[in-house]
Amino acid sequence: MISFYKTENGHMRRLDEFRNDCWINVVAPDAKEQEELETRFEIPPEFLKAAMDEEESSRIDREDDHTLIIIDVPYLEKFNGSIIYMTMPVGIIMNERYIMTISLKDSPILQEFAEGTVKNVHTNHRTQFVLHIMLRMSTRFLQYLKQIDKQSGYLEMQLRKSMRNREIINLMDLQKSLVYFQTSLKSDEITLEKILRGRYIKMYDEDQELLEDVLIEIKQAVEMSNIYLSILTGTTDAFASVISNNLNIVMKVLTSITILMAIPTMIFSFYGMNIGSVAGGLPGAATIWIPLGFAVAVTLIVGIILYRKDMF
């Protein structure tokens, strides 16, 4: 899908067709739309291919009068009733006539721009427009990181009450999300530092200040992801050790109970059908009470020994 937007009188308006100094938002284009992008807007094929590669990492490149910027943006995905935090690449292509964003899925960040939620952005100020997208991207990273921290805290409280596989699996999902965030944030930071040098995009003073704000947000998000990942990794390992220790305790108790139950069985197996008869030659075989008392006594002695060995 290809949509056209342009800032008019301070408001973002959707256009029916292309105009100069507009923003072209492309989401999951089909083969026909890809051909239109290459012919009508003269997009280099390698730029279009890179922007639509879901495994592409953040980078910046330039060819003729086209500049390609790929950034990783966060998004939410629901899977089996739980929320998973993921990242996806968004390609930004700039030239003297327009600015274009290409993504494989609808991004909430770009939707905010299309709906006019983000104020003081102008499509004819292309560099500022790109920097505002990056600023919203870094803000969204921070927002999701705070949500991950709250969820991990809630799961930790649940695990303290009851050790269940569901909470452990959710913690592992959050840990995986933090790894994705950490990798994407580091590559975004490198791309921003390249832009800061001014070799790819012409920067003005106000653009420089805005870019520095974006870098500050990104660096803060990197630090937060590192801290949360370390805490979550330690928490997951600790609870995994607790679960393993609880299992060992249960197995130890069950083993002790098995030993105690085996003692009467072993004693009565010696006597068997000889109880009530003196023919077997076993002491106390004339009555059941002597073997029973002997079994109880041995069981109590072994139970005391096991108790002192902390087997219960």
C-alpha positions, 0 to 999 in steps of 0.5 A: 500500500502506498500513501501520500501525505503532506504538511499543509497549514501546520497539519498533516494531510493525506493526498490522493496523488504525489506532490513535491515535498510530500511524505510517501508511506509504503507498507508491504508493497506488492510486485506491482507497487514495487515496480512503480516505486522503481520506475516512477520514483527512481528508487534504486533496486538495491535500496528497495530490496534492503528496505524490505529485508526483515533481517536488514540491520540499521545502516545508512547509504547514499547513491546519486541523489538518493539517501537510504537510512534503515532504522530498527523500530520496536513493535508489539506482537501477540502470540498465544495470549501473551505480548512479545516485544519485537523489532523490525527495520524501517527504510527511509529514502530521501531525495530533493523531491520527497521523503519515503518510508518503507516497512513490511508492517504497519508501524505505530510510530508512522501511524502517529505521523499519518494521523497528525498526532506528532506536532511541529513536523513538516514534510518539506523539512526532510531532515527534521522529519527523519529526525522526528521519526527517530526521536519517536522511535527512541521514545517508544523504545524507552516506553516498551523498556519500562513496560518490560520492567513492570512485567518482569517485576509482576512475574517475579512476584507470581513466581515467589508465590508459586513456581509454574512453567508459565511464568518462567516461559514469560520471563524467557520471552521478556529476556529474548525481547531485551536481546532484540532491543539491545541489538537493534539499539546498538545498530541504531546508535551507530547509524545516528553517529554516522549521521551526526558526522554530516557526511550523508545528510546536510545538517543545520544547527536546529537539526544538530540539536535535534539529532543530539537529543535523539542520541541521548535518548538512544544511549539511555535506552541502551543503558536501560536494556543492558541493566534490565537484561542483566537483572532479568537474566539473574532472576531467571537463573535464580528461579531456575535454581530454586525450582531445581532445588525444590525438585531435589527436595521432593525427590529426597523426601520421596526416596526416604518414604520409599525406604521406610515403606520397604522395611515392613515389606522386606520383613514380612516377606521373610515370614510370609505364610510362616506366621502362625506356625512354628514350622518355619523355624523363624523366631516369633513366627507363632504370632503376627505381633512379634514381626509387626513390632519388629517391623515398626521398631526398625522403621522408627529407627531408620526414620530417626536416622533419616530425619537426623540426616535431613532427609525429610 
